[in-house]
Amino acid sequence: MSIQLKKDCQWALVVPTSMGLRITPPAGQPIHTSSNMFMQATSAETNVANVPAYLGLPTKVLTTFVKGSPISQFIKDSLKSRGFAFEGPEVEQGGPWGYRHQINIADSGYGSRGPRVWNDRAGEVGRTLNVKDFDLDRLFGKEGVQIVHLSGLIGALSKETSNFCLELARAAKKYGTKISFDLNHRASFWEGREEELHNIFKEIASVSDILIGNEEDFQLCLGIEGPEAGGKGIAAKIDGFKGMIQNVKKAFPNAEVFATTLREVESANAHMWGGIMLEGNNWHVVEPRAIGVQDRIGGGDGFVGGMLYGVLKGWEPEKWIQFGWATGALATTFITDYGMPADEDQVWSIWKGNARVKR
């Protein structure tokens, strides 16, 4: 089976997101001991879209900016350099205590010391994402979009962003755009809004064509029973994960593809990395394999980006998860949250385990 995408579209992939900064100490050092930081423009959703954008597919970001902010300019310049088109309103800062772009403060960890992340999202301008600021009929109807990728992070960020994602899903469905939904549950975002968000996430999931999440995501966002306890290690639990995905498929039969990553952490710099994908009635499994890790943040997003790239290219489904596994592994070799593939051949070399010098 292959997902049937709309043809003659201006955009291969569109992602709504809240852009921000990540600042990271060099060389895997802890935050509290560091005086120098590497700064990057980032979001989970653009981490996903980075794979198709870097490999030449037309990709668009829907977001909001703080008007006149040098940080906004830094973010725009970063998006341009990565091959993204973008649109969104310019929001007045409203003074020093007004709106700003969120800040993600993280160290990468090293060896036996795991990564630590501190999120500073007060006054986040992305929480104002509102459907009234975007012409969805133009985007989906006139320009055309093959896949819109939605994330539970944006879906739960605020009442406005929840409604924005819901309206994007409805418009995509109306115009025949395929919908990818990565559930991405965050307990702090859901606090006090559980019933409201359950209803919104279930509606989005009911019209989605591709559903992505781990066992916690499916349980907490959609109320699906988790995997049965298995033996030691993730590889021994694969049957349990398959059972959980089958339960998701029964509850949301519109979806054509279901996927989850598998990860075992041996140390901050050595992981076992795998994945499971159900396409139609066909299982595709990458049993966990050892990968070296520079920075783990963004590996799951890289997996999704590579999988969606395979769908957009019209490849056989077996290649979707293989390419996704490899782009996820690629992302963990960068100090940025996102992987920047030089070309498809580099990604397939990772899949094949070929790390030899290429001259």
C-alpha positions as CSV (number, residue, x, y, z in Angstrom):
1,M,0.0,0.0,0.0
2,S,1.2,3.5,-0.7
3,I,-0.4,6.7,0.6
4,Q,-2.1,8.6,-2.2
5,L,-1.0,12.2,-2.1
6,K,-2.5,15.2,-3.8
7,K,-0.7,16.3,-7.0
8,D,0.3,19.7,-8.3
9,C,0.7,21.2,-4.8
10,Q,3.0,24.1,-4.0
11,W,3.9,22.6,-0.7
12,A,5.1,19.1,0.1
13,L,4.9,19.6,3.8
14,V,3.5,22.3,6.1
15,V,4.1,22.5,9.9
16,P,2.5,24.8,12.5
17,T,5.0,25.6,15.3
18,S,6.2,27.9,18.1
19,M,9.7,28.9,17.3
20,G,12.2,29.5,20.1
21,L,15.8,29.3,21.1
22,R,17.9,26.5,22.5
23,I,21.1,27.3,24.3
24,T,23.6,24.5,25.0
25,P,26.9,24.4,26.7
26,P,29.7,23.0,24.5
27,A,31.3,19.6,24.7
28,G,28.5,18.0,26.7
29,Q,29.1,20.1,29.8
30,P,26.5,20.8,32.4
31,I,24.6,24.1,32.4
32,H,25.5,25.1,35.9
33,T,29.2,25.0,35.3
34,S,29.2,26.7,31.8
35,S,29.8,30.3,30.9
36,N,29.6,29.8,27.1
37,M,26.6,28.6,25.2
38,F,25.8,27.6,21.6
39,M,22.5,29.2,20.4
40,Q,20.2,27.8,17.8
41,A,16.7,28.5,16.5
42,T,14.5,25.5,17.1
43,S,11.2,23.8,17.5
44,A,10.2,20.1,17.5
45,E,8.0,20.6,14.4
46,T,10.8,22.3,12.3
47,N,13.1,19.5,13.5
48,V,10.7,17.1,11.6
49,A,10.4,19.3,8.6
50,N,14.2,19.8,8.4
51,V,14.7,16.5,6.6
52,P,12.5,17.2,3.6
53,A,13.6,20.8,3.5
54,Y,17.3,20.0,3.4
55,L,16.6,17.3,0.8
56,G,14.9,19.8,-1.5
57,L,11.2,19.5,-1.0
58,P,9.1,22.7,-0.7
59,T,8.3,23.1,3.0
60,K,6.4,25.8,4.9
61,V,6.3,26.9,8.5
62,L,3.3,28.5,10.1
63,T,4.3,30.5,13.2
64,T,4.2,33.8,15.0
65,F,7.0,36.4,15.6
66,V,7.7,39.2,18.1
67,K,7.6,42.4,16.0
68,G,11.0,44.2,15.8
69,S,12.8,41.5,18.0
70,P,16.4,40.7,17.1
71,I,15.6,37.1,18.2
72,S,12.8,37.0,15.7
73,Q,15.3,38.1,13.0
74,F,17.7,35.4,14.1
75,I,14.9,32.8,13.8
76,K,13.8,34.0,10.4
77,D,17.4,33.9,9.1
78,S,17.8,30.4,10.5
79,L,14.6,29.2,8.8
80,K,15.7,30.8,5.5
81,S,19.1,29.1,5.7
82,R,17.5,25.7,6.2
83,G,15.3,26.0,3.1
84,F,12.0,26.9,4.8
85,A,9.3,29.3,3.6
86,F,7.3,30.8,6.5
87,E,4.4,33.0,7.3
88,G,2.8,34.3,10.4
89,P,1.8,37.5,12.2
90,E,4.2,40.0,13.8
91,V,3.0,40.5,17.4
92,E,3.8,43.6,19.4
93,Q,6.1,42.8,22.3
94,G,4.0,45.0,24.7
95,G,7.0,46.1,26.7
96,P,9.8,44.3,28.5
97,W,7.3,42.0,30.3
98,G,5.3,41.2,27.2
99,Y,5.8,38.5,24.5
100,R,9.0,36.7,23.6
101,H,10.2,33.5,22.0
102,Q,10.5,30.5,24.3
103,I,14.0,29.4,25.5
104,N,15.1,25.8,25.9
105,I,18.2,25.5,28.1
106,A,19.8,22.1,27.8
107,D,23.0,20.2,28.1
108,S,23.6,17.1,26.1
109,G,24.9,14.9,28.9
110,Y,28.0,12.8,28.7
111,G,28.6,9.2,29.5
112,S,26.9,8.2,32.7
113,R,25.6,11.8,33.2
114,G,22.2,12.1,31.4
115,P,21.0,15.3,29.6
116,R,19.1,17.9,31.5
117,V,16.6,20.3,30.0
118,W,15.1,23.5,31.5
119,N,12.2,25.1,29.6
120,D,11.5,28.8,30.0
121,R,8.3,29.5,28.2
122,A,6.9,32.5,30.1
123,G,5.3,35.0,27.6
124,E,5.7,32.6,24.7
125,V,4.5,34.3,21.5
126,G,3.7,31.0,19.9
127,R,0.8,30.6,22.4
128,T,-1.0,33.3,20.3
129,L,-1.2,31.1,17.1
130,N,-4.7,31.8,15.9
131,V,-6.6,30.5,12.9
132,K,-7.8,34.0,12.1
133,D,-4.2,35.0,11.2
134,F,-4.0,32.5,8.4
135,D,-5.9,32.0,5.1
136,L,-6.5,28.2,5.2
137,D,-8.5,28.2,2.0
138,R,-5.6,29.8,0.2
139,L,-3.1,27.5,1.8
140,F,-4.9,24.2,1.2
141,G,-7.2,25.1,-1.6
142,K,-5.2,27.4,-4.0
143,E,-1.6,26.6,-3.1
144,G,-2.1,23.0,-2.2
145,V,-0.4,20.9,0.5
146,Q,0.5,17.2,0.3
147,I,1.0,16.6,4.1
148,V,0.4,18.8,7.1
149,H,2.3,17.7,10.2
150,L,0.7,18.4,13.5
151,S,2.3,18.0,16.9
152,G,0.7,17.5,20.3
153,L,3.1,20.1,21.7
154,I,1.4,22.8,19.6
155,G,-2.0,21.2,20.1
156,A,-1.8,21.6,23.9
157,L,0.2,24.9,24.1
158,S,-2.9,27.1,24.7
159,K,-6.6,27.2,23.9
160,E,-5.7,29.3,20.8
161,T,-3.2,26.8,19.5
162,S,-5.4,23.8,20.3
163,N,-8.2,25.4,18.1
164,F,-5.6,26.3,15.5
165,C,-4.5,22.7,15.1
166,L,-8.1,21.5,15.1
167,E,-9.0,23.9,12.3
168,L,-5.9,23.0,10.3
169,A,-6.9,19.3,10.5
170,R,-10.4,20.1,9.4
171,A,-9.2,22.3,6.5
172,A,-6.7,19.7,5.4
173,K,-9.4,17.0,5.4
174,K,-11.7,19.2,3.4
175,Y,-9.1,19.8,0.7
176,G,-7.6,16.2,0.5
177,T,-4.3,17.0,2.3
178,K,-2.9,14.1,4.3
179,I,-2.6,14.6,8.0
180,S,0.4,13.5,10.1
181,F,-0.1,13.7,13.9
182,D,2.7,13.2,16.4
183,L,0.9,13.1,19.8
184,N,3.9,14.3,21.9
185,H,2.2,14.3,25.3
186,R,3.5,16.8,27.9
187,A,1.9,16.5,31.3
188,S,2.6,20.2,32.2
189,F,0.7,21.3,29.1
190,W,-2.3,19.2,29.9
191,E,-2.7,20.1,33.6
192,G,-6.3,21.4,34.2
193,R,-7.3,20.8,30.5
194,E,-7.4,17.0,30.4
195,E,-11.0,16.6,29.2
196,E,-10.8,19.4,26.7
197,L,-7.6,18.2,25.2
198,H,-8.7,14.5,25.1
199,N,-11.7,15.6,22.9
200,I,-9.5,17.8,20.7
201,F,-6.8,15.1,20.2
202,K,-9.3,12.4,19.5
203,E,-11.0,14.5,16.8
204,I,-7.6,15.3,15.2
205,A,-6.6,11.6,15.5
206,S,-9.9,10.5,13.9
207,V,-9.1,12.4,10.7
208,S,-5.3,11.7,10.6
209,D,-3.7,9.5,8.0
210,I,-0.4,9.0,10.0
211,L,-0.4,8.6,13.8
212,I,2.9,8.7,15.7
213,G,3.6,8.3,19.4
214,N,5.1,6.2,22.1
215,E,3.1,4.1,24.6
216,E,2.7,7.0,27.0
217,D,1.4,9.3,24.2
218,F,-1.2,6.8,23.1
219,Q,-2.4,6.1,26.6
220,L,-2.5,9.6,27.9
221,C,-3.6,11.5,24.8
222,L,-6.1,9.0,23.4
223,G,-6.9,6.6,26.3
224,I,-5.5,3.5,24.5
225,E,-4.4,0.6,26.6
226,G,-0.6,0.4,26.8
227,P,1.7,-2.5,25.7
228,E,1.7,-5.7,27.8
229,A,4.8,-6.3,29.9
230,G,7.4,-8.2,28.1
231,G,10.8,-9.6,28.7
232,K,14.0,-7.6,29.4
233,G,14.9,-4.9,26.9
234,I,12.9,-3.2,24.2
235,A,13.5,-5.9,21.5
236,A,11.6,-8.4,23.8
237,K,8.7,-6.0,24.1
238,I,8.0,-5.5,20.4
239,D,5.0,-7.8,20.4
240,G,3.5,-5.7,23.2
241,F,4.0,-2.6,21.2
242,K,2.3,-4.2,18.2
243,G,-0.7,-5.1,20.4
244,M,-0.9,-1.5,21.5
245,I,-0.8,-0.2,17.9
246,Q,-3.5,-2.6,16.9
247,N,-5.7,-1.1,19.7
248,V,-5.0,2.3,18.3
249,K,-5.9,1.2,14.8
250,K,-9.2,-0.2,16.0
251,A,-10.1,3.1,17.7
252,F,-8.9,5.3,14.8
253,P,-9.5,3.3,11.6
254,N,-9.1,6.3,9.3
255,A,-5.3,6.3,9.7
256,E,-3.2,4.4,7.2
257,V,0.1,4.4,9.1
258,F,1.0,4.1,12.8
259,A,4.6,4.4,14.0
260,T,6.7,4.5,17.2
261,T,10.4,4.6,18.0
262,L,12.2,2.2,20.2
263,R,15.1,3.4,22.4
264,E,17.2,1.9,25.1
265,V,19.8,4.2,26.7
266,E,23.1,2.6,27.6
267,S,24.8,5.9,28.3
268,A,24.3,9.5,27.1
269,N,26.4,8.7,24.1
270,A,25.4,5.1,23.3
271,H,21.8,4.1,22.5
272,M,20.0,1.2,21.0
273,W,17.7,2.7,18.4
274,G,14.8,1.0,16.6
275,G,11.3,1.6,15.3
276,I,7.9,-0.1,14.5
277,M,5.5,0.9,11.8
278,L,2.2,-0.5,10.8
279,E,1.2,0.4,7.2
280,G,-2.2,-1.1,6.3
281,N,-1.9,-4.6,7.7
282,N,1.8,-4.8,7.1
283,W,4.3,-4.6,9.9
284,H,7.7,-3.0,9.4
285,V,10.1,-3.4,12.3
286,V,13.7,-2.1,12.8
287,E,15.0,-4.0,15.8
288,P,17.1,-1.8,18.1
289,R,20.7,-1.3,16.8
290,A,23.6,0.5,18.5
291,I,24.1,4.2,17.5
292,G,26.6,6.7,18.8
293,V,25.0,9.9,20.2
294,Q,26.4,13.4,20.3
295,D,23.1,14.9,21.5
296,R,19.9,12.9,21.7
297,I,17.4,15.8,21.5
298,G,15.6,15.7,18.2
299,G,16.2,12.1,17.3
300,G,12.6,11.2,17.4
301,D,11.7,14.2,15.3
302,G,14.4,13.2,12.8
303,F,12.7,9.7,12.6
304,V,9.4,11.3,11.8
305,G,10.9,13.7,9.2
306,G,12.7,10.8,7.4
307,M,9.5,8.7,7.4
308,L,7.4,11.5,6.0
309,Y,10.1,12.2,3.3
310,G,9.8,8.6,2.2
311,V,6.0,9.0,1.9
312,L,6.4,12.2,0.0
313,K,8.8,10.6,-2.4
314,G,6.4,7.8,-3.1
315,W,8.8,5.0,-2.0
316,E,7.8,1.6,-1.0
317,P,6.6,1.6,2.7
318,E,9.5,-0.6,3.8
319,K,11.9,2.3,3.0
320,W,9.9,4.8,5.0
321,I,10.9,3.4,8.3
322,Q,14.4,2.6,7.2
323,F,15.0,6.1,6.1
324,G,13.3,7.4,9.2
325,W,15.5,5.3,11.4
326,A,18.6,6.6,9.7
327,T,17.6,10.3,9.8
328,G,16.8,9.9,13.5
329,A,20.2,8.4,14.0
330,L,21.7,11.2,11.9
331,A,20.0,13.9,14.1
332,T,21.7,12.5,17.2
333,T,25.2,13.2,15.6
334,F,24.6,16.9,15.5
335,I,24.8,19.5,18.2
336,T,21.6,21.1,16.7
337,D,18.2,19.6,17.5
338,Y,17.8,18.8,13.8
339,G,19.8,16.6,11.4
340,M,21.0,18.3,8.2
341,P,21.5,15.5,5.6
342,A,23.8,16.3,2.8
343,D,21.9,14.0,0.4
344,E,19.9,10.8,0.4
345,D,23.1,8.7,-0.1
346,Q,24.5,9.9,3.3
347,V,21.3,8.7,5.0
348,W,21.3,5.3,3.3
349,S,24.9,4.9,4.3
350,I,23.9,5.3,7.9
351,W,21.1,2.7,7.4
352,K,23.7,0.3,5.9
353,G,26.1,0.9,8.8
354,N,28.7,2.3,6.4
355,A,30.7,5.0,8.3
356,R,33.8,4.9,6.0
357,V,35.4,8.0,4.6
358,K,33.8,9.1,1.4
359,R,36.2,11.0,-0.9
